[in-house]
């Protein structure tokens, strides 16, 4: 290869140019490249699919397994600020320098022999990260599905345990028009005779049918495991195991209990291979950390960061905002992809936002801030709402800070690009105007 890329950024630029379409839902090409690479794992694999809650589920699994003393590897996507966030080894984000040799190995395998294999950006980068994890001498690997499940690049590997989180309408142009179609795509990560945990309280029938059809060991929320709780603590009960008096997970929001229940089911399902103590469960869940999942940053005004970018996650965000109590004014900074169900999202959250700051995002798929503003106004029933549009999340945040009183709150939500734009220089700490004079 002429002018071999040297840095991680160089390699990512190279990956963006390779394949004619950015999302290509097939496994043949990535499987052929993996075969050339000899990609294989000698430790258990837990694969996580779903519409919402995948990242939180992966983070909780990682936190508990680390507390139990296991050497963990985690692959998640997308990233918020830096690409290397997608890969964690033993709880630490890998360095760009650690990744670059694996990009070179993928390129050599892709171009060797008679036929060159065309790989999409996601396929190429996923293979590089999987190679790094396979070399890292790990006890367990947790893999997050990027899109769907059946035809996602991580599905070239057989999961020892599959976890399917909530199913909702998103990416319908790729996954199908309804929950049943989407559920079938997610169900593709199941394997015959192996456990699959479904933590969606009302799962699509397609998931249950596929588990039965292939003979997977289905753990169904409400049937094989459940949780209960009060304001102080919660408990979990599943097949042959109970946990009582648990502190609430460090990740905030009512929806995180459903994710945590699925995590405990998965850990129970694999306990013969990866036993964990009750203390590891308690410590792991109490210390788990994942940015931008209803992340509340204290200050004046209060700042809330959330990557809610589809109707289901925006509904969860709305409920969590309601539960925060009274704020005189809520400022909403929002940017999203143009193919999202914006009308449903606005219908749910419009009553909670008093001042809107819509933003452009640095990707062709994104709706413009002006476009988002027009769609919001088209179904806005309140007369007292302010709406503005900005060219970047940073500009939108600065405008919100200038307009906000100390007792207000600012909510940044939508695409990973929206929240990532706010976090790229670190976590903002807001100080009320009277404190900065």
N, C-alpha and C positions, 0 to 999 in steps of 0.2 A: 504493500500500500504506500503510495506516494504521500509525503508529508504526514507521517503518523502523528495523530494528536498526542499532545504531551500532558495536558491538564484535564481534570474532570470536566471543566467547562468546554474544552475543545472536543472531548468525546461526546458530550451531550449535544453539541452543535452538529457533530457528524451524524449522530443517531437521528436527529430531526430530518435529515436530508435523504435518508436511505429508502424509505418506503412511500409509495404514491398516496396512500391514505393513512390518516393518523390512527384510526381504530379499525382493525381488520379482524373480525371475529372468526378465526380459524385456529387450529392447533397444529396443523401439519408442518408448517415452516419452523415454528419454535421447537416442536418436538424433534424435527430432523437436526436442528442445530444443537439441541441438548444431547442427542445421540452422538454427534461428532465430538462433543466436549466430554463425554463420559460422565455427565452429571448424575450423581447419586448421593443419597444420605444414608448414614448408618445410625441414625437416631430417630425417635418418634417425631412425626409431623402433625401439627394441628392446623387445619385450614379453616379460615373464617370468611363467610360470605354473608350478604344481606344488604338491605338498602341503607339503613341507619344503624349506628351502634357498633360497626366493625372495629373502628380504631379504638374505641373504649374497651371493647371485649379483648382485643389483642393486648392492650396496656394492662388490664387486670390480670389476664393469664400470665403475662411476663412478670408482673410484680409479685404474685403469689409464688410462682416457680422460682424466682430469684431468692425470695425469702426462705424457700425450702432447700436452698443450696445448689440448685441446678444451674449449669452453664447454658444460658438461653440465647437464641438468635431470633430476631423479629424482622419481618419485611412488611412494610405498610406503604400505602400510597393514597393520595398524592402527598407532597410535602407542603409545608407552610412557607418556609423561607429558603432553605438550602436543600438541594437534592439529597445530600447524604443523610438527612433526617429519615429517609426511607429504610435505612438499615441500622439496626442496633445489635450489638454483640455484648453479652453479659451486662446488659443495662445501659451501655454507652453507645452514643451515635458514632459510627465509624468516621474516619477522616477521609477527605477526598483522595489523599495519597494512597490510602489502603485500597480504594476502589479501582484506581486507574489500571493496575495490571490485569484485572479481571475483564475490563472493557477490551483490552488488547487481546486477551485469550478468546473472547467471543468473536472479535473481528477476524482473527486467524482461522477459527473454526468455520465461520460463516463463508469465508472466501476460499477455503482450501478445496482441493479436488476439482472435478470437472464442472460442477454446477454451483454457482453462487446463490446463497439463500438470502432472500430479501426479508428483513425483519423491521417491524415497526419500532418506534421509539420505546414504547412500553415493553415490547418483547425483548429487545436488545438489552435494555437496562435491567429488566427482571432477571434475565439469564446471568448478567454480571453479578448481581447481588446474590443470587442463589449459589453461584460458584464460590463466592467469598464465604457464605454461610457453610457450605459443604466442607470447606477447608479449615473451618474455625474450631474443630474438635468440641462440638457442642453436645449437650445431653437432650435437648429438645429444640425444635424450630417451630415458630408460630408465623403463619403466612396469611396475609390479608388479600383477598380477591380484589382486583382492581375494578372489574366491571362484569356483572353477571356471575358466572361460575363455571358452567359447562365448557365454555370456549375461552376462558381466561387463561393467560399464560401460566399461572401457578398450578393449574389443574393438570399439567403434564406430570406432576408428582402425585402419588397416591397418599391421601391423608390417612393417618392412623385414627384420627378423630376429626370429624367435620362439625363446625358450628354454623348454624344459620340464624342470624339475628332477625330484626323486624323486616317485613316485606311491604314495600309501598310502591306507588307509581313514580318511576324515575327512569331515565334512559330508555324510554319506551320505543324509540326508533331502532334500538338494537335488541331489546329484550322482550318486546311484545306489548300489546295494548292494555293488558289487565293484570291483576295480581296473580291469577292462575298461570299465565304465560311466564311472568317474571319468576314466580316460585319454581317453575320447572327448570328454568335456567340456573337458578341458585342451587337446586337439588343436584345438579351435575357434579358437585364436589363430593357427593356420598360415594362410599365404596361398599361392596357386598360384604356382609359379615362384620363390618366395623361400626363403631358407634357414631351416630349423628345426633347432635343436640339442636333442637329447634326452640329458640326462646321467644318466638313470636306468639303472643297469647291467642291469636286467632289465625293460625297458619292457613295458607292456601291449600286446598285439597290436593293440588298437584305435588306438593312436598310429601304429604302422607302417602299418596299413591306410589310415588317413585321409590320411597323407602321400602314399601311392601314389595314392589315389583322386583327390586334387586336384592332383597334380603338384608338390608342395612338394619342395624340395631338402633331404632329410633327412640330418643329420649324427648318426650313432648312436654312442653310447659303446661302445667295444670293437670297433667296425668302422671308423668313419671317424676316430676319435681315441681316444687312450688315454694313461695316465700310468704312470710307474714311479718308485720312490724307495727310498732307504735312510734311516738315522737322521739323516743330515746334510742331504740335499738331494733334490730330485725333478726329473723331467723330463717333458715332454709331446711327443707326436708326433701330427700330424694330416695332413690333405690338404696335401701340399707344404710343410709347415712343421714345424720342431722347436724346442723350447726345452730346453736342458740346464743342469744346475747351478743350478736355481732354489732360493731359500730358501723354506721353508714359509710359507704365508700367515699373516699376523698374526692372523687369526681362528683360534681354537684348535679342535681336535677332528679326528679322523680323517675324518669326513664332509666336511670343508671341502675336501679334495683333489678329491673328486668334483665339488663345486660349481666349484672353480677350473678343473678340466679343461673343464667346460662353458663357462665364461667364455672360455677361450683358443680354444675351437672357435668361439664366436660372433664373437670379434674377428677370427679368421682368415676366417670366412665373409663379413665385411663390410669386409675390408681394402681393397677397391677404393675404397670411399667414406670409410673412416675408418682409414687406415693408422696403426699403432702400432709403435714400436721395441721391441726386446728389452729395452732399459733401462727404458722406460716400464712394461713388464710386470713386470720385477723390482721396481722401486720401488713401483709401485701395489700389488702383492700383499703386499709387505713392510710397507706402512704402512696398509692398509685397516683401518677401525675401525667396529664396529657393536656397540652395547651389547646385553647379555643373550643373546649367542650363545656359550654356554659361556665366559662372561666370568669370569675368576678375578681376584679383588681381594685382593692380598696383605694380610696382617694377622694378628692373633692373636685369635680363630681366622681361618682362611682363609674367604673368602666366595665362593661360586660362584653366578652368576646365569644362568638359561637359560629361554627361553620355550618349552621342550618341553611340548606340551600334547596330543599324540596318541601312539599306540603306537610309531610309527616314530621320532619325535623323542625319546621317552623311552628307547627302546632305544639310540639314539646317545648320549644323555646318560649312560646307565648304563655304556656302554663307555668313554666319556671319563673318568668318575669312577674306574672300575677302573684306568685308565692313570695316574692321579695318584699312585698309591702308597698306603702305609698311613697311615691316620688312626685314632687310638684310638676316636673316636666321630664319626659323621656325623649331623647334625641336618638334617631335611628340612622346609622350609616349602612348603606346597602349597595352591593354590586353582585350581579349574577350572570350566568350564561343565558343567552337568548332563547335556548330551547326548553327552559324550565316552565312549569305550570305557575306562572307569575300571578295569575288572577286568583287562584286558590290561596296562594301564600299571602297576598295582600288582603284578601277577605278575612283571613284569620288574625293578622297582626296589625292591620290598620287602626283598630280601636285603641291600641296600646301606644302608638307612636304619635307624639305631639309635633315634632319637627323632623322632617326627612332631609337627608343629605345623600342623594344618589350619586354613584360614582362610575366612571369608565374603568375598565380593567385592561391590563396589557396582554390580551389574547383575542384573536379574531372571533372566537366563539361567543364572546361576551356581548350582552346587550349594552348599549350606551347608557350613560347616566340620564340623558335626556329622554331616551326611550322608556327607561324604567319609571321616570317621573310621570310621563304621559299615561302609562298603564295604571299607575297608582291613582292618579287624579281621576281617571275614568270611572273608578268605582269608590272614590272617596265620598263618604256621606257627611263628614264633619266639615264645618265652615271655618274652623279656627286653626287648621293645620297649615304649617309653613312647609313648602317643598323647594329644595334647591338642588342643583346639579353641579358636579365637579369632575375634573379630569383625572383625579387619582384619589385613592383612599386617604393618603396623608393630608391632601388639601381639605378633604371632607372632614377629617378629624380636627384639623386646626380650626375650621369654621365652627364646628360643634363646640369645641373648647371655648372659643371666644364668645359664643352665644349662651353658654350654660351657666347657671348659678351653682354655687357649691353643693346644694342639696339635691341637684338633678342627677340623672344617670344618662350615660351615653352607651348605646348598644350597637356594636359593630357585628354585622352578620352577613351571611350569604356565602359566596364562593370562597374556597381556600385562598384565591388571589386577593380577595377583599381583606380578610383577616391577616394574611401574610404581608400585605402592603403596610399594615399598621405595625407588625412585629419585626419588620426587617432590620430596624435599628435597635432592637431590644424591646422589652415590655415597657410601654409608657406608664409613667407615674404622674397622675394628674394632681395638681395643687390648685386650690381655689385662688381666684384672682386676688383676694385680699391678703393671701399668704405669700404672694410673690412680689408684692410691691416693695 
